[in-house]
C-alpha cells in the first residue's frame, strides 16, 4: 500500500497529494523555512551548484522544474542564466502562489508555471538541457514511471538533479531526527497549516522512500548513467545526479 496523506479517503495518491498541496499552499513557503530552520534554502543552492558542475562547461538553455510547487527551486535555477524555465505541478493552489511570486519578482517572462502530471509530462522528448526536482519525487505514485518520463524529456547530454528528504543513518542524529519528524514537525504543521494529515504524511513518506543507493538503482533503471548521491546535513536530505548519454 502506498503512503498517502488521507488514509480515510478512497482516492489515488496523485489526487490526495494534489488536494493536500492545494490546502497548505498559502502557508507552504513559511512552513518549509520554519520547519527546516531555513536550511532548505541552502540545500537548493547546493543542488544548483552541483547542477552547474555536472553540466560544465555548458550552460543550460532550457530547464524543467518538476513538482515546482511555488517555484523556489526554479528561482534558484535563475543563477544558471537559462533562456527558459518551465515549472510543472499538479496543484493549482501551489501554482497560483508561484505565479504571483514570479510576477512580483519580475521573472514571469523567464519562469513559466504550468499544470501537469509529473508521471505523464505534457512535454516533447529531448526538450530540456536540465531537469530538476526538489522534494517531489517521493510524492510520485509510481517512482520508476516518473523518473522514466524525466529521462524522456531530458536532452542527450543533459543532467537531472533531484533534491529529496532522506533518512539519517548515524547515531544519534537518526534518533533525534526520528523524534523531531514524528512529534514536533506534525504538531507545528497542524497548528500553522490547519491540515493535520499533511505533516503526518511528510515523515511517513520520507520513511517509506527508497533513498540513497536504492534511489540510485531506480535512477539507473530509468536510464540515467554516471549517477551520484550526495547526503546533506547528516543525511536529512540528499542530492541525486544523473546524466543522459549524449
Secondary structure as a PSIPRED ss2 file (coil, helix, strand):
# PSIPRED VFORMAT (PSIPRED V4.0)

   1 X C   1.000  0.000  0.000
   2 X C   1.000  0.000  0.000
   3 X C   1.000  0.000  0.000
   4 X C   1.000  0.000  0.000
   5 X C   1.000  0.000  0.000
   6 X C   1.000  0.000  0.000
   7 X C   1.000  0.000  0.000
   8 X C   1.000  0.000  0.000
   9 X C   1.000  0.000  0.000
  10 X C   1.000  0.000  0.000
  11 X C   1.000  0.000  0.000
  12 X C   1.000  0.000  0.000
  13 X H   0.000  1.000  0.000
  14 X H   0.000  1.000  0.000
  15 X H   0.000  1.000  0.000
  16 X H   0.000  1.000  0.000
  17 X H   0.000  1.000  0.000
  18 X H   0.000  1.000  0.000
  19 X H   0.000  1.000  0.000
  20 X H   0.000  1.000  0.000
  21 X H   0.000  1.000  0.000
  22 X H   0.000  1.000  0.000
  23 X H   0.000  1.000  0.000
  24 X H   0.000  1.000  0.000
  25 X H   0.000  1.000  0.000
  26 X H   0.000  1.000  0.000
  27 X H   0.000  1.000  0.000
  28 X H   0.000  1.000  0.000
  29 X H   0.000  1.000  0.000
  30 X H   0.000  1.000  0.000
  31 X H   0.000  1.000  0.000
  32 X H   0.000  1.000  0.000
  33 X H   0.000  1.000  0.000
  34 X H   0.000  1.000  0.000
  35 X H   0.000  1.000  0.000
  36 X H   0.000  1.000  0.000
  37 X C   1.000  0.000  0.000
  38 X C   1.000  0.000  0.000
  39 X H   0.000  1.000  0.000
  40 X H   0.000  1.000  0.000
  41 X H   0.000  1.000  0.000
  42 X H   0.000  1.000  0.000
  43 X H   0.000  1.000  0.000
  44 X H   0.000  1.000  0.000
  45 X H   0.000  1.000  0.000
  46 X H   0.000  1.000  0.000
  47 X H   0.000  1.000  0.000
  48 X H   0.000  1.000  0.000
  49 X H   0.000  1.000  0.000
  50 X H   0.000  1.000  0.000
  51 X H   0.000  1.000  0.000
  52 X H   0.000  1.000  0.000
  53 X H   0.000  1.000  0.000
  54 X H   0.000  1.000  0.000
  55 X H   0.000  1.000  0.000
  56 X C   1.000  0.000  0.000
  57 X C   1.000  0.000  0.000
  58 X C   1.000  0.000  0.000
  59 X C   1.000  0.000  0.000
  60 X C   1.000  0.000  0.000
  61 X C   1.000  0.000  0.000
  62 X E   0.000  0.000  1.000
  63 X E   0.000  0.000  1.000
  64 X E   0.000  0.000  1.000
  65 X E   0.000  0.000  1.000
  66 X E   0.000  0.000  1.000
  67 X C   1.000  0.000  0.000
  68 X C   1.000  0.000  0.000
  69 X C   1.000  0.000  0.000
  70 X C   1.000  0.000  0.000
  71 X C   1.000  0.000  0.000
  72 X H   0.000  1.000  0.000
  73 X H   0.000  1.000  0.000
  74 X H   0.000  1.000  0.000
  75 X H   0.000  1.000  0.000
  76 X H   0.000  1.000  0.000
  77 X H   0.000  1.000  0.000
  78 X H   0.000  1.000  0.000
  79 X H   0.000  1.000  0.000
  80 X H   0.000  1.000  0.000
  81 X C   1.000  0.000  0.000
  82 X C   1.000  0.000  0.000
  83 X C   1.000  0.000  0.000
  84 X E   0.000  0.000  1.000
  85 X E   0.000  0.000  1.000
  86 X E   0.000  0.000  1.000
  87 X E   0.000  0.000  1.000
  88 X E   0.000  0.000  1.000
  89 X E   0.000  0.000  1.000
  90 X C   1.000  0.000  0.000
  91 X C   1.000  0.000  0.000
  92 X H   0.000  1.000  0.000
  93 X H   0.000  1.000  0.000
  94 X H   0.000  1.000  0.000
  95 X H   0.000  1.000  0.000
  96 X H   0.000  1.000  0.000
  97 X H   0.000  1.000  0.000
  98 X H   0.000  1.000  0.000
  99 X H   0.000  1.000  0.000
 100 X H   0.000  1.000  0.000
 101 X H   0.000  1.000  0.000
 102 X H   0.000  1.000  0.000
 103 X H   0.000  1.000  0.000
 104 X H   0.000  1.000  0.000
 105 X H   0.000  1.000  0.000
 106 X C   1.000  0.000  0.000
 107 X C   1.000  0.000  0.000
 108 X C   1.000  0.000  0.000
 109 X C   1.000  0.000  0.000
 110 X C   1.000  0.000  0.000
 111 X E   0.000  0.000  1.000
 112 X E   0.000  0.000  1.000
 113 X E   0.000  0.000  1.000
 114 X E   0.000  0.000  1.000
 115 X E   0.000  0.000  1.000
 116 X C   1.000  0.000  0.000
 117 X C   1.000  0.000  0.000
 118 X C   1.000  0.000  0.000
 119 X C   1.000  0.000  0.000
 120 X C   1.000  0.000  0.000
 121 X C   1.000  0.000  0.000
 122 X C   1.000  0.000  0.000
 123 X C   1.000  0.000  0.000
 124 X C   1.000  0.000  0.000
 125 X C   1.000  0.000  0.000
 126 X C   1.000  0.000  0.000
 127 X C   1.000  0.000  0.000
 128 X E   0.000  0.000  1.000
 129 X E   0.000  0.000  1.000
 130 X E   0.000  0.000  1.000
 131 X E   0.000  0.000  1.000
 132 X E   0.000  0.000  1.000
 133 X E   0.000  0.000  1.000
 134 X E   0.000  0.000  1.000
 135 X C   1.000  0.000  0.000
 136 X C   1.000  0.000  0.000
 137 X H   0.000  1.000  0.000
 138 X H   0.000  1.000  0.000
 139 X H   0.000  1.000  0.000
 140 X C   1.000  0.000  0.000
 141 X C   1.000  0.000  0.000
 142 X C   1.000  0.000  0.000
 143 X H   0.000  1.000  0.000
 144 X H   0.000  1.000  0.000
 145 X H   0.000  1.000  0.000
 146 X H   0.000  1.000  0.000
 147 X H   0.000  1.000  0.000
 148 X H   0.000  1.000  0.000
 149 X H   0.000  1.000  0.000
 150 X H   0.000  1.000  0.000
 151 X H   0.000  1.000  0.000
 152 X H   0.000  1.000  0.000
 153 X H   0.000  1.000  0.000
 154 X E   0.000  0.000  1.000
 155 X E   0.000  0.000  1.000
 156 X E   0.000  0.000  1.000
 157 X E   0.000  0.000  1.000
 158 X E   0.000  0.000  1.000
 159 X E   0.000  0.000  1.000
 160 X E   0.000  0.000  1.000
 161 X E   0.000  0.000  1.000
 162 X E   0.000  0.000  1.000
 163 X E   0.000  0.000  1.000
 164 X E   0.000  0.000  1.000
 165 X E   0.000  0.000  1.000
 166 X C   1.000  0.000  0.000
 167 X C   1.000  0.000  0.000
 168 X C   1.000  0.000  0.000
 169 X C   1.000  0.000  0.000
 170 X C   1.000  0.000  0.000
 171 X C   1.000  0.000  0.000
 172 X C   1.000  0.000  0.000
 173 X H   0.000  1.000  0.000
 174 X H   0.000  1.000  0.000
 175 X H   0.000  1.000  0.000
 176 X H   0.000  1.000  0.000
 177 X H   0.000  1.000  0.000
 178 X H   0.000  1.000  0.000
 179 X H   0.000  1.000  0.000
 180 X H   0.000  1.000  0.000
 181 X H   0.000  1.000  0.000
 182 X H   0.000  1.000  0.000
 183 X H   0.000  1.000  0.000
 184 X H   0.000  1.000  0.000
 185 X H   0.000  1.000  0.000
 186 X H   0.000  1.000  0.000
 187 X H   0.000  1.000  0.000
 188 X H   0.000  1.000  0.000
 189 X H   0.000  1.000  0.000
 190 X H   0.000  1.000  0.000
 191 X H   0.000  1.000  0.000
 192 X H   0.000  1.000  0.000
 193 X H   0.000  1.000  0.000
 194 X C   1.000  0.000  0.000
 195 X C   1.000  0.000  0.000
 196 X C   1.000  0.000  0.000
 197 X C   1.000  0.000  0.000
 198 X H   0.000  1.000  0.000
 199 X H   0.000  1.000  0.000
 200 X H   0.000  1.000  0.000
 201 X H   0.000  1.000  0.000
 202 X H   0.000  1.000  0.000
 203 X H   0.000  1.000  0.000
 204 X H   0.000  1.000  0.000
 205 X H   0.000  1.000  0.000
 206 X H   0.000  1.000  0.000
 207 X H   0.000  1.000  0.000
 208 X H   0.000  1.000  0.000
 209 X C   1.000  0.000  0.000
 210 X C   1.000  0.000  0.000
 211 X C   1.000  0.000  0.000
 212 X C   1.000  0.000  0.000
 213 X H   0.000  1.000  0.000
 214 X H   0.000  1.000  0.000
 215 X H   0.000  1.000  0.000
 216 X H   0.000  1.000  0.000
 217 X H   0.000  1.000  0.000
 218 X H   0.000  1.000  0.000
 219 X H   0.000  1.000  0.000
 220 X H   0.000  1.000  0.000
 221 X H   0.000  1.000  0.000
 222 X C   1.000  0.000  0.000
 223 X C   1.000  0.000  0.000
 224 X C   1.000  0.000  0.000
 225 X E   0.000  0.000  1.000
 226 X E   0.000  0.000  1.000
 227 X E   0.000  0.000  1.000
 228 X E   0.000  0.000  1.000
 229 X E   0.000  0.000  1.000
 230 X E   0.000  0.000  1.000
 231 X E   0.000  0.000  1.000
 232 X E   0.000  0.000  1.000
 233 X H   0.000  1.000  0.000
 234 X H   0.000  1.000  0.000
 235 X H   0.000  1.000  0.000
 236 X C   1.000  0.000  0.000
 237 X E   0.000  0.000  1.000
 238 X E   0.000  0.000  1.000
 239 X E   0.000  0.000  1.000
 240 X E   0.000  0.000  1.000
 241 X E   0.000  0.000  1.000
 242 X E   0.000  0.000  1.000
 243 X E   0.000  0.000  1.000
 244 X C   1.000  0.000  0.000
 245 X C   1.000  0.000  0.000
 246 X C   1.000  0.000  0.000
